[in-house]
């Protein structure tokens, strides 16, 4: 019989061993062999274990592991020793050839059936003996494997303890490395502190040297000052007599000045009296002239009145003559004839009542014509008012081309949609259209307007802020700019704008919004809504 060997596959300490027998083909007749892909080897299952499904076994791994082992050295312990065979086995081995010869003789003598039965019985006995021997060896192998399992478990426990010790040592090493790293960082910090301290010491040394130099300079200055004070004291002692003489001269000059002052006061009083007399004389003369002019005016009025009366009488006489001629049967004169020439000759020039107010009597009441004030306000609305060196407020007249050329405006901020831009003048135009209503939101265009005015100021331009009349919308935009950019309070900005443009009058909604803007900008408001009308 050929040699056979055991191959063991160990997966982990918690898994069982997988045992198998590797032998040459045909060595064990009657046993089922699993093909392994190698014609020289087959894998036989263990008798103590149930037959396993070949599809579930990793046969390739088992064969690879078996191919990498020295099968004879591994299986030497499991291989039976021939010198130590038992007596029963030796007896069976000696009797086997004799039994075979006996069966041959019986076949030759007896029938074939009896010989076949004997052969089958002998093969069965032989097989049972072989399986019994193989089961004993498998039990010994399993006992040896259990001992190996316990040994492996002990070694696993040992390895686990060593791993725990190694982990503890690694933690200790990590803590030591962390301590070393912290110590290195502390050393670096201490080095930095040491460098800073050295630098501070250097600075203090420089300062100390500088202070010493300054102290030396001050000492020299004190010595120089003491020398100057001594020289000044000597000069003062020398100047004291001169000062006394100067005081005497000052006293004489003071007395002379007082005398001249008295004379000058008297002369001024006399000149004032003369001036008053001249003014009184001039007033009397003016009064006389006025009275004379009034008398002349009265005489002239009387004369004009008499002339009117005479003219009326002459007209009546002409009418009577015309009526008399009509009654006598003569045809009336043509309109272009004598009658018309007479009437035209009697027409008087219109009276000239315009005169200076100073010529009216003192008791007369003279009231200015309302139309003149309206014209003056209209003129103020039309003209542009200069608020700052580069900032102006105006109405629609100020935005016309001739006015823009005259005032030198380079930028126009238009607050009214009804006022058109002038394309014939080279200006930069910015529309911020607002309605002059109390519910109009001033903040809607405030950011655009303020940014535009900032750009104009930075570029050195000249800007006109205009609306239709230059009262409400343009004034509100300029007030907001003065508060937000020029650092003025609302009261200061209103005083400036009102002084330069008397017609300024924002609507009630713009006033409230300006006050709210000042509260957000400065934390409080400097004026009430009613103060705009003060």
TAUR-V914770 format. One record per residue. N is the residue number from 1. BURIAL is # if it has 16 or more other ideal C-beta (glycine too) atoms within 10 Angstrom, else .. D_LAST is the distance of its C-alpha to the last C-alpha in Angstrom with 2 decimals. Layout:
n | burial | d_last
N | BURIAL | D_LAST
N | BURIAL | D_LAST
This chain:
n | burial | d_last
1 | . | 136.75
2 | . | 134.01
3 | . | 131.45
4 | # | 128.16
5 | # | 124.86
6 | # | 121.78
7 | # | 118.21
8 | # | 115.28
9 | . | 111.60
10 | . | 109.10
11 | . | 105.44
12 | . | 103.72
13 | . | 104.69
14 | . | 103.74
15 | . | 105.67
16 | . | 109.43
17 | . | 111.97
18 | # | 113.16
19 | # | 116.84
20 | # | 119.09
21 | # | 122.48
22 | # | 122.97
23 | # | 126.53
24 | . | 128.55
25 | . | 129.01
26 | . | 132.13
27 | . | 132.61
28 | # | 131.74
29 | . | 133.35
30 | . | 132.08
31 | # | 128.56
32 | . | 125.52
33 | # | 123.88
34 | # | 120.34
35 | . | 120.27
36 | # | 118.04
37 | . | 118.18
38 | . | 120.60
39 | . | 124.27
40 | . | 125.49
41 | # | 123.49
42 | # | 122.73
43 | # | 120.69
44 | # | 122.57
45 | # | 120.84
46 | # | 121.64
47 | . | 124.19
48 | . | 122.18
49 | . | 119.05
50 | . | 118.62
51 | . | 118.83
52 | . | 115.33
53 | . | 113.91
54 | . | 114.14
55 | . | 110.87
56 | . | 109.04
57 | # | 110.57
58 | . | 109.08
59 | # | 112.54
60 | . | 111.31
61 | . | 109.61
62 | # | 112.77
63 | # | 114.99
64 | . | 112.68
65 | . | 112.82
66 | # | 116.57
67 | . | 117.03
68 | . | 115.20
69 | . | 117.47
70 | . | 121.02
71 | # | 122.52
72 | . | 125.85
73 | . | 124.28
74 | # | 121.92
75 | # | 124.65
76 | . | 127.35
77 | . | 126.57
78 | . | 126.77
79 | . | 129.92
80 | . | 133.11
81 | . | 135.65
82 | . | 138.97
83 | . | 141.06
84 | . | 139.74
85 | . | 140.64
86 | . | 141.82
87 | . | 145.58
88 | . | 144.79
89 | . | 142.95
90 | . | 145.78
91 | . | 148.30
92 | . | 146.37
93 | . | 146.08
94 | . | 149.89
95 | . | 150.77
96 | . | 148.47
97 | . | 150.89
98 | . | 153.86
99 | . | 152.00
100 | . | 151.13
101 | . | 154.72
102 | . | 155.82
103 | # | 153.53
104 | . | 154.83
105 | . | 158.38
106 | . | 157.49
107 | # | 155.93
108 | . | 158.97
109 | . | 161.18
110 | . | 158.94
111 | . | 156.69
112 | . | 153.40
113 | . | 151.47
114 | . | 152.55
115 | # | 151.65
116 | . | 148.18
117 | . | 147.54
118 | # | 148.69
119 | . | 146.45
120 | . | 143.43
121 | . | 144.19
122 | . | 144.67
123 | . | 141.41
124 | . | 139.61
125 | . | 141.04
126 | . | 140.17
127 | . | 136.63
128 | . | 136.22
129 | . | 137.52
130 | . | 135.17
131 | . | 132.16
132 | . | 133.16
133 | . | 133.36
134 | # | 130.08
135 | . | 128.41
136 | . | 129.63
137 | . | 128.31
138 | # | 124.97
139 | . | 124.77
140 | . | 125.45
141 | # | 122.80
142 | # | 120.27
143 | . | 121.07
144 | . | 120.61
145 | # | 117.31
146 | . | 116.11
147 | . | 117.01
148 | . | 115.04
149 | . | 112.11
150 | . | 112.11
151 | . | 112.41
152 | # | 109.50
153 | . | 107.44
154 | . | 108.23
155 | . | 107.29
156 | . | 104.06
157 | . | 103.23
158 | . | 104.06
159 | . | 101.87
160 | . | 99.03
161 | . | 99.41
162 | . | 99.47
163 | . | 96.37
164 | . | 94.59
165 | . | 95.71
166 | . | 94.57
167 | . | 91.16
168 | . | 90.95
169 | . | 91.95
170 | . | 89.37
171 | . | 86.67
172 | . | 87.87
173 | . | 87.83
174 | . | 84.32
175 | . | 83.13
176 | . | 84.84
177 | . | 83.23
178 | . | 79.79
179 | . | 80.47
180 | . | 81.59
181 | . | 78.48
182 | . | 76.23
183 | . | 78.25
184 | . | 77.85
185 | . | 74.06
186 | . | 74.00
187 | . | 76.14
188 | . | 73.75
189 | . | 70.77
190 | . | 72.73
191 | . | 73.55
192 | . | 69.90
193 | . | 69.02
194 | . | 71.88
195 | . | 70.62
196 | . | 67.10
197 | . | 68.64
198 | . | 70.74
199 | . | 67.70
200 | . | 65.79
201 | . | 68.84
202 | . | 68.87
203 | . | 65.20
204 | . | 65.77
205 | . | 68.79
206 | . | 66.80
207 | . | 64.04
208 | . | 66.72
209 | . | 68.26
210 | . | 64.89
211 | . | 64.16
212 | . | 67.60
213 | . | 66.94
214 | . | 63.58
215 | . | 65.27
216 | . | 67.98
217 | . | 65.44
218 | . | 63.56
219 | . | 66.86
220 | . | 67.62
221 | . | 64.15
222 | . | 64.73
223 | . | 68.09
224 | . | 66.61
225 | . | 63.81
226 | . | 66.46
227 | . | 68.45
228 | . | 65.40
229 | . | 64.59
230 | . | 68.19
231 | . | 68.07
232 | . | 64.73
233 | . | 66.27
234 | . | 69.18
235 | . | 66.90
236 | . | 64.88
237 | . | 68.15
238 | . | 69.09
239 | . | 65.70
240 | . | 65.62
241 | . | 67.81
242 | . | 65.72
243 | . | 62.56
244 | . | 64.13
245 | . | 64.98
246 | . | 61.45
247 | . | 60.04
248 | . | 62.33
249 | . | 61.17
250 | . | 57.51
251 | . | 58.26
252 | . | 59.88
253 | . | 57.01
254 | . | 54.51
255 | . | 56.45
256 | . | 56.66
257 | . | 52.96
258 | . | 52.22
259 | . | 54.50
260 | . | 52.89
261 | . | 49.42
262 | . | 50.55
263 | . | 51.93
264 | . | 48.79
265 | . | 46.65
266 | . | 48.92
267 | . | 48.85
268 | . | 45.04
269 | . | 44.96
270 | . | 47.52
271 | . | 45.67
272 | . | 42.45
273 | . | 44.44
274 | . | 45.94
275 | . | 42.60
276 | . | 41.28
277 | . | 44.47
278 | . | 44.05
279 | . | 40.45
280 | . | 41.61
281 | . | 44.50
282 | . | 42.30
283 | . | 39.99
284 | . | 43.09
285 | . | 44.46
286 | . | 41.28
287 | . | 41.31
288 | . | 44.95
289 | . | 44.30
290 | . | 41.56
291 | . | 43.87
292 | . | 46.67
293 | . | 44.63
294 | . | 43.60
295 | . | 47.24
296 | . | 48.28
297 | . | 45.71
298 | . | 46.98
299 | . | 50.56
300 | . | 49.73
301 | . | 48.14
302 | . | 51.23
303 | . | 53.46
304 | . | 51.64
305 | . | 51.97
306 | . | 55.68
307 | . | 56.09
308 | . | 54.59
309 | . | 57.01
310 | . | 59.94
311 | . | 58.97
312 | . | 58.86
313 | . | 62.29
314 | . | 63.71
315 | . | 62.41
316 | . | 64.07
317 | . | 67.32
318 | . | 67.31
319 | . | 66.74
320 | . | 69.63
321 | . | 71.85
322 | # | 71.07
323 | . | 71.83
324 | . | 75.08
325 | . | 76.15
326 | . | 75.52
327 | . | 77.62
328 | . | 80.44
329 | . | 80.68
330 | . | 79.23
331 | . | 76.97
332 | . | 73.29
333 | . | 72.01
334 | . | 70.41
335 | . | 66.62
336 | . | 67.13
337 | . | 69.54
338 | . | 69.48
339 | # | 67.19
340 | . | 64.30
341 | . | 64.87
342 | # | 64.79
343 | . | 61.52
344 | . | 59.99
345 | . | 61.19
346 | . | 59.48
347 | . | 56.03
348 | . | 53.52
349 | . | 50.70
350 | . | 47.15
351 | . | 45.28
352 | . | 42.77
353 | . | 39.86
354 | . | 37.42
355 | . | 37.03
356 | . | 34.76
357 | . | 32.25
358 | . | 33.86
359 | . | 37.09
360 | . | 35.82
361 | . | 36.73
362 | . | 34.42
363 | . | 34.18
364 | . | 33.27
365 | . | 29.78
366 | . | 28.65
367 | . | 25.65
368 | . | 24.59
369 | . | 25.74
370 | . | 23.05
371 | . | 24.91
372 | . | 24.25
373 | . | 20.38
374 | . | 21.04
375 | . | 23.47
376 | . | 21.12
377 | . | 18.49
378 | . | 21.54
379 | . | 22.80
380 | . | 19.66
381 | # | 19.92
382 | # | 23.62
383 | # | 23.56
384 | # | 23.11
385 | # | 20.49
386 | . | 21.94
387 | # | 19.95
388 | # | 23.03
389 | . | 26.54
390 | # | 27.69
391 | # | 24.63
392 | # | 23.12
393 | # | 20.94
394 | # | 22.16
395 | # | 23.18
396 | # | 26.71
397 | # | 27.70
398 | # | 27.00
399 | # | 29.38
400 | # | 32.28
401 | . | 35.34
402 | . | 35.12
403 | # | 31.51
404 | # | 32.43
405 | . | 35.41
406 | . | 33.53
407 | . | 30.80
408 | . | 33.44
409 | # | 31.86
410 | # | 34.27
411 | # | 32.40
412 | # | 30.28
413 | # | 28.21
414 | # | 27.95
415 | # | 25.63
416 | # | 26.84
417 | . | 30.39
418 | . | 30.42
419 | # | 30.07
420 | . | 33.58
421 | . | 34.54
422 | # | 36.37
423 | . | 39.88
424 | . | 41.00
425 | # | 38.87
426 | . | 39.80
427 | # | 36.64
428 | . | 36.18
429 | . | 34.24
430 | # | 32.65
431 | . | 31.54
432 | # | 28.96
433 | . | 28.48
434 | # | 25.59
435 | . | 24.74
436 | # | 21.23
437 | . | 21.50
438 | . | 19.70
439 | . | 23.01
440 | # | 23.74
441 | . | 24.63
442 | # | 22.90
443 | . | 25.39
444 | . | 28.26
445 | # | 27.84
446 | # | 25.87
447 | . | 29.09
448 | . | 30.64
449 | # | 27.67
450 | . | 27.28
451 | . | 31.08
452 | # | 31.24
453 | # | 28.63
454 | . | 30.60
455 | . | 33.78
456 | # | 32.34
457 | # | 31.26
458 | . | 34.66
459 | . | 36.57
460 | . | 34.80
461 | # | 33.58
462 | # | 30.64
463 | # | 28.53
464 | # | 26.45
465 | # | 24.19
466 | # | 23.99
467 | # | 23.45
468 | # | 23.93
469 | # | 20.84
470 | # | 19.27
471 | # | 15.91
472 | # | 16.15
473 | # | 19.42
474 | # | 20.01
475 | # | 16.49
476 | # | 16.92
477 | # | 20.39
478 | # | 19.40
479 | # | 16.70
480 | # | 19.48
481 | # | 21.99
482 | # | 20.09
483 | # | 19.76
484 | # | 23.36
485 | . | 25.25
486 | . | 23.58
487 | . | 22.90
488 | # | 19.15
489 | # | 16.77
490 | # | 14.09
491 | . | 11.43
492 | . | 13.77
493 | # | 14.47
494 | # | 10.96
495 | . | 10.58
496 | # | 14.06
497 | # | 13.76
498 | # | 10.68
499 | . | 12.67
500 | # | 15.80
501 | # | 14.77
502 | . | 12.17
503 | # | 13.10
504 | # | 12.25
505 | . | 11.09
506 | # | 13.06
507 | # | 14.39
508 | . | 14.02
509 | # | 17.31
510 | # | 16.55
511 | # | 13.40
512 | . | 15.78
513 | # | 18.49
514 | # | 16.61
515 | # | 15.83
516 | . | 19.53
517 | # | 20.69
518 | # | 19.09
519 | . | 20.74
520 | . | 24.01
521 | . | 23.78
522 | . | 22.71
523 | . | 23.44
524 | . | 19.96
525 | # | 16.31
526 | # | 13.98
527 | # | 10.69
528 | . | 10.28
529 | . | 9.88
530 | . | 7.06
531 | . | 5.04
532 | # | 5.63
533 | . | 3.83
534 | . | 0.00
